[in-house]
């Protein structure tokens, strides 16, 4: 419990317990971590003033992220138990251990790319560049809204997504530098 400066807190969920300010207002507890790894390699021609320069490369990124956010309202379970007529579900559902909100997210994102470009200088001051990037991405994740007062649900609401995409992004440019 890291609450500080209690008098500065106001509780938008005070109507659950009747407490809107002070040391017993609702508070948030969250835990999150991320592990992101990236690597990129590229090879380029030496710019020796000649008419052709090129670049090719590859990149990879993998990110795993986890977060769990909870909100507690001290006394919420006891208050709901003592006033059952004002709530649609019992305290054991709406405020287990005084937790009135819970959100869990566990995701994995990956991205792989191969890219390159070539620049040709047919005349002094004139450049033509062509290239592009092939990409393959994936976003996968699980999300759970815990049963409770804030979600308004008597059961955990969960979802899973697994989306993939790939494609090619072309590049072309003309430049004139007199």
C-alpha positions as CSV (number, residue, x, y, z in Angstrom):
1,X,0.0,0.0,0.0
2,X,1.9,3.0,-1.3
3,X,-0.8,5.6,-0.7
4,X,0.6,9.0,0.3
5,X,-1.0,12.5,0.9
6,X,-4.3,10.9,1.7
7,X,-6.1,14.2,1.7
8,X,-5.3,14.7,-2.0
9,X,-7.1,11.6,-3.0
10,X,-10.7,11.6,-4.1
11,X,-12.6,8.4,-4.9
12,X,-14.8,8.3,-8.0
13,X,-16.1,4.9,-6.7
14,X,-16.9,6.3,-3.2
15,X,-20.5,5.4,-3.6
16,X,-19.5,1.7,-3.2
17,X,-18.4,2.3,0.4
18,X,-19.6,5.8,1.2
19,X,-15.9,7.0,1.5
20,X,-14.9,9.7,-0.9
21,X,-11.7,11.1,0.7
22,X,-9.1,10.1,3.3
23,X,-7.0,7.0,3.9
24,X,-9.7,4.5,3.0
25,X,-10.4,5.7,-0.6
26,X,-10.1,3.3,-3.4
27,X,-6.5,2.8,-4.7
28,X,-4.9,1.2,-7.7
29,X,-2.3,-1.5,-7.6
30,X,-0.6,-2.4,-10.9
31,X,2.2,-4.7,-12.0
32,X,3.6,-4.6,-15.5
33,X,6.7,-5.8,-17.4
34,X,7.9,-5.8,-20.9
35,X,10.7,-7.6,-22.7
36,X,11.5,-6.1,-26.1
37,X,14.3,-7.4,-28.3
38,X,15.3,-6.0,-31.6
39,X,18.0,-6.7,-34.0
40,X,18.9,-5.1,-37.4
41,X,21.6,-5.8,-39.8
42,X,22.4,-3.9,-43.0
43,X,25.0,-3.8,-45.7
44,X,25.6,-0.7,-47.9
45,X,27.8,0.1,-50.8
46,X,30.6,2.5,-50.3
47,X,29.7,6.0,-51.5
48,X,32.7,6.6,-53.7
49,X,31.0,9.3,-55.9
50,X,30.0,6.7,-58.5
51,X,26.6,6.5,-60.2
52,X,25.2,3.7,-58.1
53,X,24.7,3.2,-54.3
54,X,22.7,0.5,-52.6
55,X,21.6,-0.7,-49.2
56,X,20.0,-4.0,-48.1
57,X,19.0,-5.1,-44.6
58,X,17.0,-7.3,-42.3
59,X,15.2,-6.5,-39.0
60,X,13.5,-8.5,-36.3
61,X,11.6,-7.4,-33.2
62,X,9.9,-9.5,-30.5
63,X,8.0,-7.9,-27.6
64,X,6.3,-9.7,-24.8
65,X,4.3,-7.6,-22.4
66,X,2.3,-8.4,-19.3
67,X,0.2,-6.2,-17.1
68,X,-2.3,-6.6,-14.3
69,X,-4.1,-3.6,-12.9
70,X,-6.4,-3.8,-9.9
71,X,-8.4,-1.3,-7.9
72,X,-9.2,-1.9,-4.2
73,X,-11.8,-0.1,-2.2
74,X,-11.2,-0.8,1.5
75,X,-14.4,-2.0,3.1
76,X,-16.2,-2.6,-0.2
77,X,-16.9,-6.2,0.6
78,X,-18.3,-5.4,4.0
79,X,-20.4,-2.5,2.7
80,X,-22.0,-4.5,-0.1
81,X,-22.7,-7.4,2.3
82,X,-24.4,-5.0,4.7
83,X,-26.4,-3.3,2.0
84,X,-27.3,-6.1,-0.5
85,X,-30.4,-4.3,-1.8
86,X,-28.4,-1.6,-3.5
87,X,-26.3,-4.1,-5.6
88,X,-27.1,-6.5,-8.4
89,X,-24.7,-9.2,-7.3
90,X,-23.2,-10.3,-3.9
91,X,-20.1,-8.9,-2.4
92,X,-18.1,-12.1,-3.2
93,X,-18.6,-11.2,-6.9
94,X,-18.5,-7.4,-6.9
95,X,-15.7,-6.9,-4.3
96,X,-13.7,-10.1,-3.5
97,X,-11.0,-9.1,-0.9
98,X,-12.2,-5.5,-1.6
99,X,-11.0,-5.6,-5.2
100,X,-13.6,-3.8,-7.3
101,X,-11.6,-3.8,-10.6
102,X,-9.1,-6.1,-12.3
103,X,-7.6,-6.1,-15.8
104,X,-5.1,-8.6,-17.1
105,X,-3.2,-8.3,-20.4
106,X,-0.6,-10.7,-21.8
107,X,0.6,-10.0,-25.3
108,X,3.2,-11.0,-27.9
109,X,4.2,-8.9,-30.9
110,X,6.7,-9.8,-33.6
111,X,7.9,-8.0,-36.7
112,X,10.3,-9.3,-39.4
113,X,11.4,-7.2,-42.3
114,X,13.7,-7.3,-45.3
115,X,14.5,-4.0,-46.9
116,X,16.6,-2.4,-49.6
117,X,17.1,0.4,-52.0
118,X,19.3,1.5,-54.8
119,X,20.1,5.0,-55.9
120,X,21.3,5.7,-59.5
121,X,22.7,9.1,-60.5
122,X,22.6,9.2,-64.3
123,X,23.4,12.9,-64.5
124,X,25.1,15.3,-62.1
125,X,22.5,16.6,-59.6
126,X,19.8,14.0,-60.6
127,X,19.0,10.9,-58.5
128,X,16.5,8.0,-59.0
129,X,15.9,5.8,-55.9
130,X,13.9,2.6,-55.8
131,X,13.4,0.1,-53.1
132,X,11.0,-1.3,-50.6
133,X,10.4,-3.3,-47.5
134,X,8.8,-6.7,-47.1
135,X,7.3,-7.1,-43.6
136,X,5.6,-9.9,-41.6
137,X,3.9,-8.9,-38.3
138,X,2.0,-10.8,-35.7
139,X,0.0,-9.5,-32.7
140,X,-1.2,-12.1,-30.2
141,X,-2.8,-11.4,-26.9
142,X,-5.1,-12.4,-24.1
143,X,-7.1,-9.8,-22.1
144,X,-9.3,-10.4,-19.1
145,X,-11.6,-8.0,-17.3
146,X,-12.1,-9.6,-13.9
147,X,-15.6,-10.0,-12.5
148,X,-16.4,-7.1,-10.2
149,X,-18.1,-3.9,-9.4
150,X,-16.4,-1.7,-12.1
151,X,-16.9,-4.3,-14.9
152,X,-20.5,-4.8,-13.8
153,X,-20.2,-8.5,-14.6
154,X,-20.5,-11.5,-12.3
155,X,-18.0,-13.5,-14.4
156,X,-14.6,-12.8,-15.9
157,X,-14.8,-11.5,-19.4
158,X,-11.9,-12.7,-21.6
159,X,-10.8,-12.4,-25.1
160,X,-8.0,-13.7,-27.3
161,X,-6.7,-12.2,-30.5
162,X,-4.1,-13.5,-33.0
163,X,-3.6,-11.2,-36.0
164,X,-1.1,-11.6,-38.7
165,X,-0.2,-9.4,-41.6
166,X,2.5,-9.3,-44.3
167,X,3.1,-7.3,-47.4
168,X,5.5,-5.1,-49.3
169,X,5.9,-1.3,-49.1
170,X,7.5,0.1,-52.2
171,X,9.6,3.2,-52.3
172,X,10.5,5.4,-55.3
173,X,11.8,8.9,-55.5
174,X,13.3,11.4,-57.9
175,X,15.6,14.1,-56.8
176,X,17.1,17.1,-58.6
177,X,19.8,19.1,-56.9
178,X,21.2,21.7,-59.2
